[in-house]
Amino acid sequence: METKKQNILIILIAVVISAIIVITTVKNHNPQRIESRVFKVREGWGYDVLVNDTVIIHQELVPVLQDQHGFRKKDQAEKTAQLVIQKLKSGSPPTLTKFDLEKVLGRDETNNERERKME
């Protein structure tokens, strides 16, 4: 159990450091263009966020949810990438919450995640 807590803490620290690096990169370089592209993965869709044609975020799995799979629909990946871009442009960390995902995926999709885990 202690190892699990340590792993979660390490992952959380890595996410925070990554967010700081991304925000610093975006602010310091005053990017002309932030864009996204979606791509097919084995189990659905993922997305990249690019600043001036350089990938700064590569997301193959739906973040936040414990079940490890891609977005079920292409438009879900696109909408999530756009939300991340909005956060970057506003100077916020590009991290997502379950609430953010509910706005993009819908409450049913995030709740179904919990139900699949219980089966």
C-alpha positions in Angstrom: 0.0 0.0 0.0 2.9 2.4 0.9 4.4 1.8 -2.5 1.2 2.7 -4.2 1.1 6.0 -2.4 4.7 6.7 -3.3 4.0 5.9 -7.0 1.0 8.3 -7.0 3.1 11.0 -5.3 5.8 10.6 -7.9 3.3 10.7 -10.8 1.7 13.8 -9.3 5.0 15.6 -8.9 5.9 14.7 -12.5 2.6 16.1 -13.7 3.1 19.4 -11.8 6.7 19.7 -13.1 5.5 19.0 -16.6 2.8 21.6 -16.3 5.3 24.2 -15.1 7.6 23.5 -18.0 4.8 23.7 -20.5 3.5 27.0 -19.1 7.0 28.5 -18.9 7.7 27.4 -22.5 4.5 28.9 -23.7 4.9 32.2 -21.8 8.6 32.6 -22.6 8.4 31.9 -26.3 5.3 34.0 -26.9 4.0 31.4 -29.4 2.5 32.5 -32.6 0.5 29.3 -33.0 -0.9 26.7 -30.5 -2.7 23.9 -32.2 -3.8 20.3 -31.8 -4.0 17.2 -33.9 -5.8 14.0 -33.1 -4.5 10.5 -34.0 -5.8 7.0 -33.9 -4.6 4.7 -31.1 -5.2 1.0 -30.5 -8.2 1.6 -28.4 -9.7 4.9 -29.6 -8.2 8.3 -30.2 -5.5 10.5 -28.7 -4.2 14.0 -29.2 -1.1 16.2 -29.4 -0.8 19.8 -28.5 1.8 21.7 -30.6 3.4 25.0 -30.1 4.9 26.3 -33.3 4.9 22.8 -34.8 6.6 21.3 -31.7 4.7 18.7 -29.8 4.6 19.7 -26.1 1.8 17.3 -25.0 1.3 13.8 -26.4 -1.8 12.2 -24.9 -2.7 8.6 -25.9 -5.0 7.9 -22.9 -7.9 9.7 -21.4 -6.4 11.6 -18.5 -7.8 11.5 -15.0 -9.8 8.2 -15.4 -8.3 5.1 -14.0 -9.2 2.9 -16.9 -6.3 3.1 -19.4 -7.8 3.7 -22.9 -8.0 6.3 -25.6 -10.9 8.5 -26.2 -13.8 6.5 -27.6 -14.7 9.2 -30.3 -12.5 11.4 -32.4 -14.5 14.6 -31.4 -13.9 13.8 -27.7 -10.1 13.9 -28.3 -10.5 17.1 -30.3 -12.6 18.9 -27.7 -10.3 17.8 -24.9 -7.2 19.1 -26.8 -9.0 22.4 -27.4 -9.8 22.7 -23.6 -6.0 22.1 -22.9 -5.2 24.8 -25.4 -7.6 27.2 -23.8 -5.9 26.6 -20.4 -2.5 27.2 -21.9 -3.5 30.4 -23.5 -5.0 31.7 -20.3 -1.8 30.9 -18.4 -3.4 28.0 -16.4 -1.7 24.6 -16.0 -2.8 22.2 -18.8 -4.0 19.6 -16.3 -7.5 18.3 -16.5 -9.9 17.4 -13.7 -12.8 15.0 -13.7 -15.1 18.0 -14.0 -13.3 19.1 -17.1 -13.7 15.7 -18.6 -17.4 15.6 -17.8 -17.8 18.8 -19.8 -16.1 17.1 -22.8 -17.1 13.5 -22.5 -20.4 13.9 -20.7 -21.2 12.7 -17.2 -22.4 9.3 -18.4 -19.1 8.5 -20.0 -17.1 9.3 -16.9 -19.6 7.5 -14.6 -19.5 4.4 -16.9 -15.8 4.3 -16.2 -16.6 3.6 -12.5 -19.2 1.0 -13.4 -16.8 -0.9 -15.6 -14.3 -1.0 -12.7 -16.9 -2.5 -10.4 -17.8 -5.3 -12.7 
